[in-house]
Amino acid sequence: MARIHPTAVVDPAAELDADVEVGPYAVIGPQVRVAAGSRIGAHAVLTGRTTLGRENRVFPHAALGGEPQDKKYRGEDTALVIGDGNTIREFCTFNTGTAQGGGVTRVGNDNWVMAYVHVAHDVQVGDHCVLANNATLAGHSVVGDWVILGGLTGVHQFVRIGDHAMTGGGSILLQDLPPFVICQGNPAAPHGLNSEGLKRRGFAPAAVALLRRAYKTIYREGLTVAEAAEVLERQAAAEPEHADHVLRLRQFVVGSQRGIIR
């Protein structure tokens, strides 16, 4: 049986696995589902059609599953889906999706989400990300895997952030941030390849060198995006062992709807 503090308010219709812990004064609504091993801190609020996976830790005063901060929202049945192994610190706010945005806000697995982070409606966050204090993801934005957002980073609606990218503290992203790239500033500007992060994650030196060459092609050679994409394709063909990384970068750049930060 779930261990629920006597002061917590848990709707009888909520589904909590047997070893879930719920702290003092927490509130859990009727459409909430919490899987095994998760711990809900004091005063946390889980509402809406919210699913929380296994082994998550939700710290005090987090608010998960609230209605979208979107004037178009008219009470549609939308959802928030959170995966496994996430740490969600104090005063974070994650909203459900909107009908116009697909209906689901989704956070993946093994993410480290620090205090006061906001995840708006229809946002998609991948796995193994670090979102530092006060990072704010506006509606419909997409964050890949292994992304690090520095404290006070602001991400504009519909912006995409590629895998292994990183922002410095206080960055304002108005356009897409390609995979593997570090940025900083308002508006954010590129500041090189996330080489150290790639090394820590086991990327081979040859792969890092190839990505560094690809970064220079995009940002240092004065090429248009279309011209850079052609060069990246040739670089990938010349290094088939690590071509998938360069092709992922190329696909992101070519597919950007808002344009990439330059």
Summary of the structure (lengths in Angstrom):
residues: 262
radius of gyration: 19.9
end to end distance: 54.1
largest distance: 64.5
contacts: 969
relative contact order: 0.08
helix: 21%
strand: 28%
